Amino acid sequence: MDQVKHSTRTIAIAAFAGLLVTYVETMITPALPILVTFFDTNYDKLSWVITAYIISGTISSAIFGRLADMYGKKRIFIVLAGVYSIAVSFGGFAKTLEELIIIRTVQGLGMGMFPVSFALINDQVPKNRLALAQGIVSSTFSGGAAIGLVLGAWITQNYGWQWSYHSSIPVALILLAVAAIYLHDESSRRKSTVDFIGVSMLAIALVSLILGLSEGEYWGWSSASIISLFALSLILVFAFVYLEQRSPEPFINLSLLKTRNVLLANIAGLFAMAGMFFLFYSVPPLLQDPEPAGFGVTIVESGLILLPAAVLNMVFAPLAAKLTTNRGPKTAIIVGLIILFFSYFGLYYNRSSIVAILEDASIMGMGISFIFVGIINILLVSVPREKAGESTGMNVVFRNIGTSLAPAIGGVFETMYVTYSLVGVVPGNFAGLGFIPIFSSFPSSAAYDSIYMVGMIFVVVALVLSMFMKNVVVGGVSDAL
């Protein structure tokens, strides 16, 4: 009875954490155009608000997952929940973009709660309930996103983006208190080491690459500084691969990539995640910017337009799981990528109305369910059971790399291609008008054309890679779709 009680509480706390974190991260999405104005910046630089969080979360997931095995999962979970609560508490007080980026970097450490909570579930939940438990926690990600898109947008529109953070403080503190009181951990400790050198190399390589992308328009794409950043990133990637192959406890077990499905699923996941994130980074400004640059809708309206994508992602997850079981994960991945392609195809060729954008965004939400249910399953069935944790952990790293690249690439286009719209007037006499018009720059149609074309290219690359996967169904291996 105690075991059932402990496992139920662990699932509930993990689900609570998933709901909170995805809510806090999604609530910032409709506010992106507001942040550009508030910090008097551009989308290139604003992309670091998302990118810094993702890179920090990627590193945190690897480091604290290992530390949890060494020092106790409950202890590390509480530390991470505490760090996350502190970062959320300071988020709404940021006065400059640099301050917000630093706070978001610290906040990203909280993503380490997820591998720790899944490890606790794996320790405490019976094997016959494990899939159900993981499904419950995973479903909260879509639920938190749906709440964030609507409630976060409403708070931002009526009280300012700062109150989106302020309102999250009590909830974060409740999570910390509940975890400290009710989380149970009797797992054994094991001696281990953290590959700080490998982690640092990958982090610096990503930062160098994204810094080069975000500053190329200003420093000059052929300048020595930009070329040096790209060269440093490439050198560090090669050095990372070399050292990881020789490390006794590597950050990423690259030997798993010798398995065809693992290699293809991870690379496809990287491109698919980047392709997906182009949507969430580009649609809010497209909807909120004034005409002719955008549609001039409110923050709440833009959140409501994106809401069906999050809801359909959650609704179609069981159907994706059924297709994976009956026809194999390769089939689900390919179906999802085809849906994703047509979503971007629609956004590229027809975004003349809000209804068209709503339809294409909603379609993408459906496709995402099939892609990631399929990828996780093909990884789990393609490696020995004892390597399952390493395999899915590696996939998180690859997907986060894709996620961090999307805002940087999107920001380049949104800064490179701009148009100007009248946003107000001030007293004066300009050209005999009797007032002075005030214009602001916004991403132009060419910017969105470029973003959605790159999105289509990324999805096509993922689709081609998926064709070479070996399909695995319940009864055995099948190369048929």
Secondary structure by P-SEA (a helix, b strand, c coil): caaaaaaaaaaaaaaaaaaaaaaaaaaaccaaaaaaaaacccccccccaaaaaaaaaaaaaaaaaaaaacccaaaaaaaaaaaaaaaaaaccccccaaaaaaaaaaaacccaaaaaaaaaaaacccccaaaaaaaaaaaaaaaaaaaaaaaaaaaaacccaaaaaaaaaaaaaaaaaaaaccccccbbbbbbbbaaaaaaaaaaaaaaaaaaaaaccccccccaaaaaaaaaaaaaaaaaaaaaaacccccccccccccaaaaaaaaaaaaaaaaaacccccaaaaacccccccccccaaaaaaaaaaaaaaaaaaaaaaaaaaaaccaaaaaaaaaaaaaaaaaaaacccccaaaaaaaaaaaaaaaaaaaaaaaaaaaaaccccaaaaaaaaaaaaaaaaaaaaaaaaaaaaaacbbbbbccccccccccccbbbbbbbcccaaaaaaaaaaaaaaaaaaaaaaaabbbbccccccccc
